[in-house]
Amino acid sequence: MELTTEQLKEKLQSNEKFILDLYASWCGPCKKEMPVLRAFHERAKDKVQLIGVDVEEANFDDGRTFVERNGITWPNLYDPDGRSREYFGMGVPVTWFIAADGSVAYKHIGIINDLDEILTLTEKHLGVRL
C-alpha cells in the first residue's frame, strides 16, 4: 500500500500512536529486520500502525520490488528526492516511535533484532502492550 506525503502529515496530526520505519532496498540490516517487522505488523495492526518510509533509493522500482519480495503489507511512502532527510536525517534502518500528539517518543537507530525487542520498545515508549 502506497502512502502519500500528505497522508503522512495527516497521520502526524491524527492523535494516534504509530511507528515509522525508515529503510532502503540496498540496506542489508533493513532486509534482516523485515521478518521481525512483518511479525510485529500482524500482531499490532489493530493497535499500532506501522508505516514504512523507503529512502535513499536509486529508483522507485527498486523500492517496489523490495516491498513485494519482503511481504510488506503495511503502508509505505517512497521518498524519490531525499526530502525526508530534512526530517529524519540520513542512514537506515531507523525506527521512530511517534506519540499520539505527533511528537517523537523514541528514535531507535539500527536493526531491531527480534519481535520481543520491538514489543518492549512499543510498550515502553508508546504505552501499548501487545
C-alpha positions in Angstrom: 0.0 0.0 0.0 1.5 3.3 -1.0 1.2 6.4 1.2 1.5 10.0 0.1 3.4 12.7 1.9 0.0 14.4 2.7 -1.3 11.2 4.2 1.8 11.0 6.4 1.3 14.6 7.5 -2.3 13.9 8.4 -1.2 10.8 10.4 1.1 13.0 12.4 -1.9 15.1 13.4 -4.3 12.3 13.9 -3.9 11.8 17.7 -2.8 8.2 17.0 0.4 6.4 18.1 2.4 4.8 15.3 5.8 3.6 14.2 7.8 4.9 11.3 10.4 2.5 9.9 13.0 4.0 7.5 14.6 1.5 5.2 16.2 1.1 1.8 16.3 -1.9 -0.6 20.1 -1.9 -0.7 20.4 -2.0 3.1 21.5 -5.4 4.5 20.3 -4.7 8.1 17.0 -3.5 6.7 16.5 -6.8 4.9 17.4 -8.7 8.0 14.8 -6.9 10.2 11.9 -7.3 7.7 10.7 -10.7 9.2 10.6 -9.0 12.6 8.5 -6.1 11.2 6.2 -8.5 9.4 5.5 -10.4 12.6 5.1 -7.1 14.5 2.6 -5.8 12.0 0.5 -9.0 12.1 0.4 -8.7 15.9 0.0 -5.0 16.3 -2.0 -3.8 13.2 -5.2 -3.2 15.2 -3.5 -1.3 17.9 -0.4 0.4 16.5 0.1 1.3 12.8 3.5 0.6 11.2 4.4 2.9 8.3 7.5 2.3 6.1 9.5 5.1 4.5 11.7 4.0 1.6 14.6 6.4 1.5 17.9 6.8 -0.4 16.8 4.6 -3.4 18.2 4.8 -6.9 14.7 4.5 -8.4 11.1 3.7 -7.5 11.2 0.2 -9.0 14.0 -0.9 -6.6 11.7 0.1 -3.6 8.6 -1.6 -5.1 10.5 -4.8 -5.7 11.8 -4.8 -2.2 8.3 -4.3 -0.8 6.9 -7.2 -2.9 9.8 -9.6 -2.2 9.7 -9.0 1.6 5.9 -9.3 2.0 5.5 -5.7 3.2 1.7 -5.1 3.6 1.8 -2.0 5.8 1.5 1.5 4.3 4.8 2.8 2.7 6.0 6.1 1.5 8.6 6.4 -1.2 10.9 9.4 -1.0 12.1 10.0 -4.6 14.1 13.1 -4.0 15.5 12.8 -0.5 13.2 15.4 1.1 12.7 13.1 4.2 16.4 13.8 5.1 15.2 17.2 6.4 13.1 15.4 9.0 14.8 12.1 9.5 18.4 12.6 8.7 20.4 10.1 6.8 21.1 6.4 7.4 19.0 3.3 7.7 17.5 1.4 9.4 15.9 3.8 11.8 12.7 3.3 13.6 10.7 6.2 15.1 8.1 5.7 17.8 5.5 8.5 17.4 3.3 9.6 20.3 -0.4 10.4 19.9 0.4 14.2 19.9 2.7 13.7 16.9 5.9 14.1 18.9 8.9 11.6 18.8 8.6 9.3 21.8 11.8 7.4 20.8 14.2 7.0 17.9 15.8 3.6 17.5 18.9 3.7 15.4 19.9 0.4 13.8 18.4 -3.0 13.4 15.5 -4.3 15.5 16.7 -7.8 16.2 13.6 -9.7 17.2 9.9 -9.4 18.0 10.5 -9.1 21.7 12.6 -6.1 21.2 10.0 -4.1 19.2 7.2 -5.2 21.5 9.2 -4.0 24.5 10.0 -0.7 22.8 6.4 -0.2 21.8 5.2 -0.7 25.4 7.9 1.4 26.9 7.7 4.4 24.6 4.1 4.3 23.3 2.4 2.6 26.3 0.9 -0.1 24.2 1.2 -3.7 25.4 0.7 -6.3 22.7 
